């Protein structure tokens, strides 16, 4: 598997944002971004592909919320709601994490939850969470290699 382009068409990619880790052992800051994609894969199959990409990039899942080389989450999938043992869509923490909301709204300003409610108002509830937007070319160089 050669990355996200192998499982989808990339529509847009956000800037890279740096944030403190949430939960888990002490570790350095995380880099966060959102890719808006177009795919024919159903959500569970897409998740399986995302996990394969993580493993190919050296991800080992041995400590909950521990350090990782890559963490690919499925945030939203059209207007689909799913609650499966291996996958919940929309992502249950989407409205509670600024490091998710800022990049998501950068690439999809009118993002909506499956019930039709706008995602954007949630930004006001997480504004105090520290987040730093890095130079746009950081992700551009990485995206060109995947």
C-alpha positions as CSV (number, residue, x, y, z in Angstrom):
1,X,0.0,0.0,0.0
2,X,1.5,3.3,-1.0
3,X,-0.6,5.7,1.1
4,X,-3.9,7.5,1.0
5,X,-3.9,7.9,-2.7
6,X,-4.0,4.1,-3.1
7,X,-7.5,4.1,-1.4
8,X,-9.0,7.4,-2.4
9,X,-8.8,10.6,-4.4
10,X,-7.5,13.4,-2.3
11,X,-9.7,16.5,-2.6
12,X,-7.9,18.8,-0.2
13,X,-5.3,18.7,2.6
14,X,-5.1,21.1,5.5
15,X,-2.1,22.9,6.9
16,X,-0.2,21.0,9.6
17,X,-1.0,22.0,13.2
18,X,1.1,21.2,16.3
19,X,-0.7,20.3,19.5
20,X,0.0,18.8,22.9
21,X,-0.8,15.1,23.1
22,X,-4.1,14.1,24.8
23,X,-3.9,11.4,27.5
24,X,-1.3,8.7,27.6
25,X,2.3,8.8,28.8
26,X,4.5,11.9,28.6
27,X,5.5,12.5,25.0
28,X,6.3,15.3,22.6
29,X,3.9,17.4,20.6
30,X,1.8,15.9,17.8
31,X,1.4,17.1,14.3
32,X,-2.1,17.1,13.0
33,X,-3.7,17.5,9.6
34,X,-6.9,16.6,7.8
35,X,-7.3,15.2,4.3
36,X,-10.7,15.5,2.6
37,X,-11.0,12.5,0.3
38,X,-13.4,10.9,-2.2
39,X,-13.6,7.2,-2.0
40,X,-15.9,4.4,-3.1
41,X,-14.9,2.2,-0.2
42,X,-17.4,1.7,2.6
43,X,-16.4,3.1,6.0
44,X,-15.2,-0.2,7.5
45,X,-13.2,-1.1,4.5
46,X,-11.7,2.4,4.4
47,X,-10.7,2.0,8.1
48,X,-9.0,-1.3,7.4
49,X,-7.0,0.5,4.6
50,X,-6.1,3.3,7.0
51,X,-4.8,0.8,9.5
52,X,-2.7,-0.9,6.9
53,X,-1.2,2.5,5.9
54,X,-0.4,3.2,9.6
55,X,1.4,-0.2,9.9
56,X,3.3,0.4,6.7
57,X,4.6,3.6,8.3
58,X,5.8,1.9,11.4
59,X,2.7,2.3,13.7
60,X,2.7,-0.2,16.6
61,X,-0.4,-0.2,18.8
62,X,1.0,-1.2,22.2
63,X,0.1,1.7,24.5
64,X,-3.3,3.4,24.5
65,X,-2.7,7.1,23.6
66,X,1.0,6.4,23.4
67,X,3.6,7.8,21.0
68,X,3.0,6.9,17.4
69,X,4.5,7.4,14.0
70,X,1.1,7.9,12.4
71,X,-2.6,8.0,13.5
72,X,-5.2,8.0,10.8
73,X,-8.8,8.6,12.0
74,X,-12.0,8.5,10.0
75,X,-13.7,11.7,11.2
76,X,-16.8,11.9,9.0
77,X,-18.2,9.9,6.1
78,X,-20.8,11.7,4.2
79,X,-23.9,11.8,6.4
80,X,-23.3,8.3,7.7
81,X,-23.6,7.4,11.4
82,X,-22.0,4.1,12.6
83,X,-21.4,2.6,16.0
84,X,-19.5,-0.6,15.4
85,X,-17.0,-2.2,17.8
86,X,-14.1,-1.2,15.6
87,X,-15.5,2.1,14.2
88,X,-17.6,5.0,15.3
89,X,-18.6,7.6,12.8
90,X,-18.6,10.5,13.2
91,X,-15.5,10.3,15.4
92,X,-16.8,10.6,19.0
93,X,-14.4,13.5,19.9
94,X,-14.7,15.5,16.7
95,X,-16.3,18.5,18.5
96,X,-14.1,18.4,21.5
97,X,-10.6,18.8,20.0
98,X,-9.3,21.9,18.4
99,X,-6.6,20.0,16.7
100,X,-9.3,18.2,14.8
101,X,-11.7,21.1,14.2
102,X,-9.2,23.7,12.9
103,X,-7.7,21.5,10.1
104,X,-11.1,20.0,9.3
105,X,-12.8,23.4,8.8
106,X,-9.8,24.6,6.8
107,X,-10.5,22.0,4.1
108,X,-14.3,21.7,4.6
109,X,-15.7,25.0,6.1
110,X,-19.3,23.8,5.8
111,X,-18.7,20.4,7.3
112,X,-21.8,18.9,8.7
113,X,-22.6,16.1,11.2
114,X,-24.9,13.2,10.0
115,X,-27.9,15.0,11.6
116,X,-27.2,18.0,9.4
117,X,-25.8,20.2,12.2
118,X,-22.8,22.4,11.4
119,X,-19.4,21.4,12.9
120,X,-18.1,25.0,12.9
121,X,-19.9,26.2,16.1
122,X,-17.9,23.7,18.2
123,X,-14.7,25.8,17.6
124,X,-16.0,28.3,20.2
125,X,-16.1,25.6,22.9
126,X,-12.4,24.5,22.4
127,X,-10.8,27.9,21.6
128,X,-8.7,27.7,24.8
129,X,-6.9,24.5,23.6
130,X,-3.4,25.4,22.4
131,X,-2.8,24.9,18.8
132,X,-0.1,26.2,16.4
133,X,-0.4,26.2,12.7
134,X,2.9,25.3,11.0
135,X,4.1,26.3,7.6
136,X,1.9,25.0,4.8
137,X,4.9,23.6,2.8
138,X,5.6,21.0,5.5
139,X,2.6,19.0,4.6
140,X,2.9,19.8,0.9
141,X,6.3,18.1,0.8
142,X,5.0,15.0,2.7
143,X,1.9,14.7,0.6
144,X,3.9,14.8,-2.6
145,X,5.8,11.7,-1.4
146,X,2.8,9.6,-0.5
